[in-house]
Amino acid sequence: MRAAAVLLALAAAPPVLEGLDAGFWVVTLSRALIFAIAAMALQFVLGRGGLVCFGFAAFMGIGAYAVGVAYANGVEDALVAFPLAMLAAGGFAALTGLAALRTRGVHFIMITLAFGQMAYFAVTALSAYGGDDGMTLWTRSTLGGFGWIEGRWPLYYACLGAAAATWALLRALGASRFGRVIDGARQNPGRMAALGFDVRRAQLAAYALSGALGGLAGALLANHAEYVSPAYMSWHRSGELIVMVVLGGAASLGGAGFGALVVVALEEVLAGWTQHWRIAMGLIVLAVALFARDGLAGTLTGALARLRR
Amino acid sequence: MSLTLLAVQALNGLQLGLLLFLIAAGLTLVFGVMDFINLAHGAQYMTGAYLAVFFYGHTGHFGAALALALLAALALGLVLEALVWRRLYDRPHLDQVLATFGVILILTEGARALFGPSPLSLPRPEILSGAVPLMAGLNYPVWRLAIIAAGLAAALGLWLMVARTRLGMQVRAGADDAAMIGALGVDVARLFRAVFGLGAMLAGFAGVMAAPVLAVEPDMGDGVLILAFVVIVIGGVGSIRGAFIAALMVGLVDTLGRSLSTDVARLFLSPAAANDAGPAVASMLVYVLMAAVLFARPQGLFPARAG
């Protein structure tokens, strides 16, 4: 019910914004939806799985580079580039997850950071594809030769569709037996193993899936910016993604997506007010961490529930 | 690659390693004793460098600037502890990450707002400027030797403190089981404050020492923070000895890797490919080192917490 209302509101946003003479917000909102995809994918491993991945930006970056490299080799079709992006990012997640899932807690945070940094430095060495400077994509991905996401609105609706599909997929998986195993592995891995579940295999599958969805977000980001650069993979970006998830509410999928929308929108609004907007952003992040224990979504839901009573 | 160059790079690596140790020591104590992830530690290092530049501008004397900057870094650490950290000790790591990330944004942008985005520099003290001949054809800057000496002195002091004093005993016991020493009557709140203050001063000190050789800029703490985390994870969380050895390893691997990797890559690759791959591989080396250590010994080399 609530999800349908959110989807309807987001679908109605472009004409409304255009009517309010604020059409550029459609571009910002597309970017926010892309980060919402990434944040929801991260929430699946971080919130549900209890695996704090500090290298998620690498998945997005690999997805973006897959689109960029395909483009530089003359392949512009989304039907090739997008699956390639998801496969590459998911494959990277599966491979690094094999090693990373041997560790726990803060060591998992650090080893995922290490793999993220390796990916970052690897793409800076790709001088055929721009090296440090990155590369510009002169057109967006096509569909059978047709420029299906040229222009603000088509790209926006593509992002919205991808975000809705990601939400639906992760929600269904979360409610499934697989999701319960991931949940249980966070709460008590020993007991899950004793019940006969292969905990590490389930976590690896979740991690690879999360990486593949990160690749999808990256492929969209490359199309949105029409540019690909190593900066997409910096550890800063990984930190920001964690902030989006925790700020919105790490306990729920919707909270993570909401956190991404809030962070991207706040950046835009605050940057319009002052050049030193990061101070205000820092204060907001700090206040949420100190006072809103379940993130913004948790606090809002709690407040709504109290109002209804 | 001549022997002289290798010697210079080894000294530079040692210097980077000791600088990293100063930062990682505070981080690993805070992490080990309080189980608190302080992402803002790098920003506190940055603040130390800016404070030194600020006080040098007002006093014109390096020693005075150093002393004032240390005091101010300590004050900042205690204020942050009282206002923010204290509320987060018994909260999940993710809340700590979120809060300290917020503090990074505030400190970094605050420095940019107050001092401008362009890099500043701090002159070396008169007596320690210049270079000394170490061997034939090798003049090495005195200040870099001073960093090495200061790092070694701090390491020795810390080791004496941790191994020989009552506070050090409480720190070691706290790293093992903080709740238990609280039950035994140690004032844990005071211990936490002391450890935070010490860590803040060490980070500030590292910032002051680094200011004359590195550019003082708002995001100078970012890369250092990540390297310091690499150090404490390799060394084993909470262990000063582990941090010391891991810091030297990271400093030497990073510095020597950067100067040797292109030459090594040329043995296997065409010169053009080697010029690409060399620097990238060099930047990756410390992370490869960390991943390898974690793979073989998931608790790090010298874990402070048994089991």
Interface residues (C-beta under 8 A of the other chain):
Chain A: L46 V52 A99 R102 T103 R104 G105 V106 H107 M110 I111 L113 A114 F115 Q117 M118 F121 A122 T124 A125 L126 S127 G131 W235 H236 G239 I242 V243 V246 L247 A250 H276 W277 R278 I279 M281 G282 L283 I284 V285 L286 A287 V288 A289 L290 R293
Chain B: F31 I37 L39 V84 R87 L88 R91 H93 L94 D95 Q96 V97 L98 A99 F101 G102 V103 I104 L105 I106 T108 E109 G110 R112 A113 D222 I226 F229 V230 V233 V237 D276 A277 P279 A280 V281 S283 M284 Y287 V288 M290 A291 L294 F295 P298 Q299 G300
